């Protein structure tokens, strides 16, 4: 994956039970007139889960500890990406301090291409 990370909420990558945070010290898009994105390259592996979200999904403010704990759960990570996203959204709504903040979550599971028969 070749990705430009631009401030705001980090992207999380789950690989074999470990959670990695991809983030940038740059400002969120729209704050500055010029683009200030940092490019991050990662190699994906079969089974990796990529979680992209808005800051509204962080129920505990800037800390992502509760998300890391959720994503380390092998039972949760065996679920479909849409179910994982729904659980993150439900948890954030339950913990939300500002009911006007938006919550956006995208979850993608990387699958190795299957050979055609």
Rosetta silent file (secondary structure, phi, psi, omega in degrees, C-alpha in Angstrom):
SEQUENCE: XXXXXXXXXXXXXXXXXXXXXXXXXXXXXXXXXXXXXXXXXXXXXXXXXXXXXXXXXXXXXXXXXXXXXXXXXXXXXXXXXXXXXXXXXXXXXXXXXXXXXXXXXXXXXXXXXXXXX
SCORE:     score description
SCORE:     0.000 S_00000001
   1 L     0.000  132.301  175.285    0.000    0.000    0.000 S_00000001
   2 E  -113.383  111.323 -170.932    1.297    3.408   -0.917 S_00000001
   3 E  -130.900  146.636  172.776   -0.639    5.870    1.200 S_00000001
   4 E  -103.867  120.188 -179.264   -0.584    9.551    2.024 S_00000001
   5 E  -102.397  128.181 -176.001   -1.368   10.153    5.667 S_00000001
   6 L  -127.742   88.387  174.265   -2.528   13.637    6.517 S_00000001
   7 L    52.194 -153.476  177.556   -2.865   14.426   10.203 S_00000001
   8 L    50.793 -141.442 -174.303   -6.119   13.765   12.053 S_00000001
   9 L   -76.283  143.515  178.664   -6.883   10.166   13.003 S_00000001
  10 L   -75.542  161.800  169.097   -4.293    7.447   12.380 S_00000001
  11 E   -94.247  138.465 -179.699   -4.793    4.414   10.162 S_00000001
  12 E  -111.049  138.793  176.995   -4.495    1.130   12.051 S_00000001
  13 E  -120.054  126.602  177.864   -3.095   -2.091   10.591 S_00000001
  14 E  -106.183  121.667  179.659   -3.797   -5.429   12.285 S_00000001
  15 E  -136.233  115.974  177.603   -1.311   -8.174   11.449 S_00000001
  16 L    48.905   45.798  175.870   -1.240  -11.524   13.273 S_00000001
  17 L    84.825   -5.045  177.117   -2.702  -10.043   16.468 S_00000001
  18 E  -101.658  144.707  179.955   -0.475   -6.961   16.491 S_00000001
  19 E  -115.327  124.721  179.107   -1.836   -3.469   15.879 S_00000001
  20 E  -112.850  140.067  179.905    0.322   -0.876   14.129 S_00000001
  21 E  -104.891  127.434  173.756   -0.528    2.810   13.933 S_00000001
  22 E  -107.635  117.051 -178.651    0.226    4.792   10.769 S_00000001
  23 L  -144.736  171.256 -177.256    0.094    8.501   11.444 S_00000001
  24 L  -138.125  146.332  176.551    1.623   11.772   10.378 S_00000001
  25 L   -79.105    0.477 -178.403    2.574   14.962   12.205 S_00000001
  26 L   -74.494  166.453 -179.644    1.009   16.992    9.364 S_00000001
  27 L   -78.559  155.225  175.512   -2.226   18.936    9.712 S_00000001
  28 L   -61.838  152.290  178.903   -5.606   17.492    8.644 S_00000001
  29 L   -58.177  136.950  177.952   -6.706   18.199    5.068 S_00000001
  30 L    99.038  -15.254  179.953   -8.433   21.579    4.748 S_00000001
  31 L   -76.804  -41.284 -178.961   -6.537   23.331    7.557 S_00000001
  32 L  -111.968  157.090  177.484   -3.806   24.709    5.267 S_00000001
  33 L   -70.927  -33.619 -178.646   -3.998   25.950    1.673 S_00000001
  34 L   -97.583  149.982  177.243   -1.100   23.698    0.594 S_00000001
  35 L   -74.280  128.680 -177.847   -1.038   19.905    0.803 S_00000001
  36 L  -125.287   50.182 -175.544    1.254   18.773    3.632 S_00000001
  37 L   -89.941  149.011  175.411    0.918   14.983    3.341 S_00000001
  38 E  -109.673  132.810 -179.993    3.569   12.433    4.273 S_00000001
  39 E   -85.940  133.583  176.785    3.861    9.286    2.164 S_00000001
  40 E  -125.808  127.169  177.684    3.951    5.973    4.015 S_00000001
  41 E  -109.288  130.541  173.707    4.674    2.693    2.208 S_00000001
  42 L  -134.699  150.742  174.588    3.784   -0.650    3.770 S_00000001
  43 L   -96.103  126.624  179.965    3.750   -4.160    2.377 S_00000001
  44 L   -87.326  150.391  176.750    0.469   -5.933    2.974 S_00000001
  45 L  -121.917  155.742  177.089    0.236   -9.587    3.911 S_00000001
  46 L   -54.680  126.552  178.712   -2.590  -12.060    3.488 S_00000001
  47 L    95.823  -10.818  177.353   -5.029  -11.537    6.361 S_00000001
  48 L   -58.714  145.777  174.611   -3.965   -7.984    7.258 S_00000001
  49 E  -118.196  125.858  178.630   -6.814   -5.743    8.372 S_00000001
  50 E  -106.246  128.164 -179.422   -6.623   -2.029    7.544 S_00000001
  51 E  -121.941  114.648  175.934   -8.792    0.311    9.641 S_00000001
  52 E  -112.062  134.846 -176.335   -9.228    3.925    8.511 S_00000001
  53 E  -150.813  161.793  175.629  -11.393    6.196   10.636 S_00000001
  54 L   -87.081  166.950 -178.371  -12.274    9.737   11.484 S_00000001
  55 H   -64.168  -20.324  178.017  -11.403   11.297   14.826 S_00000001
  56 H   -65.875  -18.605  179.337  -15.022   10.818   15.924 S_00000001
  57 H   -79.720   -7.936  179.260  -14.349    7.074   16.229 S_00000001
  58 L   -90.651   89.836 -177.290  -11.907    7.719   19.067 S_00000001
  59 L   -60.941  -29.257 -178.085  -14.223    7.460   22.043 S_00000001
  60 L  -102.377   36.661  177.028  -11.347    8.134   24.414 S_00000001
  61 L    76.367 -138.776 -177.818  -10.115   11.293   22.704 S_00000001
  62 L   -74.163  -18.849 -178.609   -6.751   11.160   20.954 S_00000001
  63 L   -74.254  137.406  178.662   -5.801    7.875   22.621 S_00000001
  64 L  -110.146   21.690 -176.361   -6.449    4.776   20.537 S_00000001
  65 H   -60.198  -41.816 -178.056   -5.922    2.253   23.367 S_00000001
  66 H   -67.588  -35.028  177.310   -9.507    0.957   23.347 S_00000001
  67 H   -67.864  -41.082  177.652   -9.349    0.417   19.574 S_00000001
  68 H   -59.751  -44.912  179.370   -6.051   -1.426   19.884 S_00000001
  69 H   -61.998  -44.648  178.290   -7.576   -3.667   22.556 S_00000001
  70 H   -59.146  -46.151 -173.277  -10.646   -4.335   20.373 S_00000001
  71 H   -76.767  -11.178  174.489   -8.534   -5.127   17.306 S_00000001
  72 L   -83.911   -8.397 -179.183   -6.288   -7.554   19.189 S_00000001
  73 L   -76.109  113.267 -177.513   -9.328   -9.774   19.811 S_00000001
  74 H   -64.277  -28.350  177.732   -8.988  -12.744   17.410 S_00000001
  75 H   -66.338  -45.686  177.813  -12.740  -13.408   17.526 S_00000001
  76 H   -61.878  -43.885 -175.755  -13.489   -9.852   16.350 S_00000001
  77 H   -70.452  -15.025  174.859  -10.831  -10.010   13.649 S_00000001
  78 L   -81.577  -11.580 -178.779  -12.352  -13.203   12.227 S_00000001
  79 L   -77.111  166.835  177.021  -15.572  -11.313   11.502 S_00000001
  80 L   -64.437  148.937  178.948  -16.421   -9.644    8.208 S_00000001
  81 H   -53.222  -38.621  179.950  -14.936   -6.136    7.760 S_00000001
  82 H   -64.355  -36.191  178.210  -18.424   -4.562    7.861 S_00000001
  83 H   -68.695  -38.060  177.772  -19.109   -6.203   11.250 S_00000001
  84 H   -63.678  -46.154  179.179  -15.781   -4.923   12.617 S_00000001
  85 H   -60.652  -44.126  179.073  -16.622   -1.388   11.414 S_00000001
  86 H   -59.348  -41.233 -179.966  -20.116   -1.605   12.967 S_00000001
  87 H   -67.020  -38.755  177.344  -18.655   -2.623   16.354 S_00000001
  88 H   -63.574  -44.009 -179.726  -16.166    0.260   16.281 S_00000001
  89 H   -64.576  -45.446  179.570  -18.974    2.706   15.440 S_00000001
  90 H   -60.728  -42.132  179.869  -21.305    1.349   18.153 S_00000001
  91 H   -64.673  -43.637 -179.705  -18.544    1.568   20.762 S_00000001
  92 H   -63.847  -41.664  178.813  -17.642    5.133   19.721 S_00000001
  93 H   -63.526  -38.421 -179.990  -21.297    6.230   19.847 S_00000001
  94 H   -66.982  -31.305 -176.657  -21.692    4.740   23.319 S_00000001
  95 H  -100.662   -2.763 -170.824  -18.606    6.591   24.571 S_00000001
  96 L   -58.530  129.540  177.728  -19.021    9.787   22.534 S_00000001
  97 L   -88.264  -31.364 -179.811  -18.363   13.004   24.432 S_00000001
  98 L  -118.715  102.349 -175.695  -19.543   15.286   21.616 S_00000001
  99 L   -65.293   -6.960  179.642  -22.761   13.998   20.001 S_00000001
 100 L   -93.557   -8.134 -178.970  -22.221   16.313   17.003 S_00000001
 101 L   -74.484  140.771  178.495  -18.918   14.722   15.905 S_00000001
 102 L   -81.558  155.657  176.733  -19.090   12.485   12.832 S_00000001
 103 L  -128.131  117.173  176.491  -17.909    8.875   12.903 S_00000001
 104 L  -124.642  132.094 -179.713  -16.512    7.324    9.730 S_00000001
 105 E  -138.861  130.942  173.522  -14.910    3.870    9.659 S_00000001
 106 E  -123.470  127.885  178.013  -13.536    1.828    6.761 S_00000001
 107 E  -123.741  129.189 -179.495  -12.277   -1.705    7.368 S_00000001
 108 E  -128.447  133.619  174.169  -10.512   -3.728    4.670 S_00000001
 109 E  -106.164  128.767  179.199   -9.183   -7.274    4.916 S_00000001
 110 L   -82.891  127.258  178.433   -6.304   -8.128    2.563 S_00000001
 111 L  -122.804  135.206  175.710   -6.782  -11.476    0.809 S_00000001
 112 L   -67.101  138.903  179.894   -4.257  -13.248   -1.326 S_00000001
 113 L   -62.833  134.966  177.796   -5.587  -13.731   -4.840 S_00000001
 114 L   -88.068  142.281  177.509   -6.923  -17.225   -5.403 S_00000001
 115 L   -71.930  142.585  175.656   -5.812  -19.137   -8.477 S_00000001
 116 L   -77.942  145.812 -179.828   -8.510  -19.855  -11.022 S_00000001
 117 L   -80.490    0.000    0.000   -9.262  -23.530  -11.642 S_00000001
